[in-house]
Amino acid sequence: MKFRWSIAPAQPALAQVLARGCTLSPLLAQCLINRGYSDPAAIGIFLEPRLKSLRDPFLLPNMAAAVERLLVARERQEAIVIFGDYDVDGVSSTALLLEVFQKLGWKVNHYLPHRFEEGYGLSRDGVANCLERFQIDLLLAVDCGSTAVATIGYLRERQIDVIVLDHHQVSDPPPAAVALVNPQLAPPGQPYFRELCSAGLAFKLAHALVKRGRELKLPGTADFDLRPLLDLVALGTIADVVPLRDENRILVSAGLQRLDQTTRPGLIALKEVARVGSPVKPHDVGFLLGPRLNAAGRLENAAEALELLLASDLDAARPLAASLDSRNRERQQIERKLSADVIGRLKAQFDSAQHHVIVEAGLYWHIGVVGIVASRVLREFYRPTIIIGGEGTEWRGSGRSIEGFDLAAALRQCDDLLLRHGGHAMAAGISIHPDRVDSLRERLNALAQRTLTPEQLQPPLLLDAEVEATDLTAEHIVELGRLAPMGQSNPTVKLVLRNATLNRAPRRMGQQGRHVKMQIRAGHTDWEAVWWDGGDQRWPVGIFDLAFTPELNEYNGQTRVQLKVLDWRPS
């Protein structure tokens, strides 16, 4: 796949000013500018994320109304049910709020929907089953509910109040909840909470309850410590792939430290089976812990993942962690087979000039893995992708998108074709009758053809700066580490080295020669470079420009700069 290189505009004058004022290298200053930081005060907060920089939770839309209703429920000892979601964000949010409510005197139960039997979000079927199981005076929908107009209307008819705590896009008109705590409802002048996921919102709700409880001198609130909850916040935030900046950066920075030293038996056991070492990094959460927690909800019901997070001791936690690990392996096998089938089918018929959106569906395709398969297909073809599976008259799908195509907005223009839908710009879930799949594909392609340019259909490689040999010192690489934790909207630093040559012939390494090791020369300096999964790519020749990520490689007591190859092109 050919990348579209996009090098951030160099701003040497501003970078020099920031470098002097903030005691940074010009390279780090340029990387900060690329991430939207050019104010010294904001840079200070970014590079030194601290919990004291978190904003007042009552600035969130409708937070005050939610807290007051919850305090009334506590006083009256009303029956509350937390209705969560089956992904990591929903499960970690539910676990966090259960812990807070139980410790501070609320009467609370919980319900997680069944992916196959009840579908996505605050569905009518899920709520009906929940009502059969529990007496409910107040339902708290977490990580769902922002478009559940009919379901919340159904609950209101039964004299059941609903609070929605969610970060997904809100329907128009919005559901008639007692309080809809959703940062998407914030006015234009308050953009700073918009990127929180539900785990972050759950923490903000807990903060607001403790803050108001202390004002009212409620028992247990004076010495309630919110910080041990941050391991759950880090789990949900990283797994939900929301931007790691502003409050998310603060919560994840502190949360990773908590996760590294967690005393939560379920997370200790999960780290053991996933072989996560110390320190815990975002990659560990995104690719080792998160998928195992997700596995239960993808294959059946997320109850086992929630039970693990709430486990009181290691004897209870370890069998649950082992079960999730086994489920994850099963999920991987199903996913690999379905991905191979879908990608093989598409390669035989894909037309890059005509196919702007990919919509594929199959009878009995496992709906628990369609989201992961959509991500794989998107990486292969770089098109907005929806993968749909199921049986009977209601099939379910999951979609992933690319920059420039708001998937949730596009699905709203297909409302007449869908049974249900919800999500945000880059990811969404749908329910559809199988007879309407072709119509959905046609309409989404028509919308995409009007909005996406040919350049937007070529995967971008966003590069921070062109560098010289003098920039690639161990000291500078260590300094770039101050940008961590890295993730969505704060990516790993990617650089360009001009006019490079190969100092010696590349050699293959790893299983079946999948990877390549090279010696790169630029000017009078040599570096070792590694191209992971570059074995089947065209290797550099002649004089070329190299796109790479700089890393430090420690071997035999020596630390050297190593270049992780991303792409190359002739100079």
KADA-V701237 format. One line per field, one symbol per residue. ss: DSSP state (a for helix, b for strand, c for the rest). phi: phi as a letter, one per 40 degrees, with the letter a starting at -180 (. if undefined). Layout:
ss = ???
phi = ???
This chain:
ss = cccbbbbccccaaaaaaaaaaacccaaaaaaaaacccccaaaaaaaacccaaacccaaacccaaaaaaaaaaaaaaccbbbbbccccaaaaaaaaaaaaaaaacccbbbbbccbaaaacccccaaaaaaaaaaccccbbbbbccccccaaaaaaaaacccbbbbbcccccccccccccbbbcaaaccccccccccccaaaaaaaaaaaaaaaaaacccccccccccaaaaaaaaaaaaaccccccaaaaaaaaaaaaaaaccccaaaaaaaaaacccccccaaaaaaaaaaaaaaaaaacbcaaaaaaaacccaaaaaaaaaaaaaaaaaaaaaaaaaaaaaaaaaacccccccccbbbbbbbccccccaaaaaaaaaaaaccbbbbbbbbccbbbbbbbccccccaaaaaaccaaaccbbbbcccbbbbbbcaaaaaaaaaaaaaaaaaacccaaaccbbbbcbbbcaaaccaaaaaaaaaacccbccbccccbbbbbbbbbbbbbbbcaaacbbbbbbbbccbbbbbbbccccccccccccbbbbbbbbbbbbccbbbbbbbbbbbbbc
phi = .ccccbcddcbccccccccccbfbcdccdcccddcgbbbdcccdcccbcbcccccdccccdgccccccccccccccfccbbcbcbccccccccccccdcccccbgccbbaabccdccbgcgccccccccccccbcbbabbcbgahcbcccccccccccgbcbbbbabccccbcccccdabcacccccdcbccbcccccccccccccccccccccccfcdgcdbcbcccccccccdcccccfcdcafcdccccdcccccccbdbcdcccccccccfccbccbddcccbbcdccccdccccabcdcccdcccdcacccccccccccccccccdcccccccdcccccccccbcbccbccbbbbaacgccccbccccdccccccbfbdbbbbaiagbbbbbbbbbbdhbccccccccbdccbcaaaiadbaabbbacdcbccccdcccccccccbccdcccbccbcbcacbbdcccbdcccccccccccbidgbcdcbbbbcfcbccaccbcagcfgcbbbbbbbbgbbbbcbbbcfccbccccbgcacbcabcbbbbafgbbbcbbccbaaacc
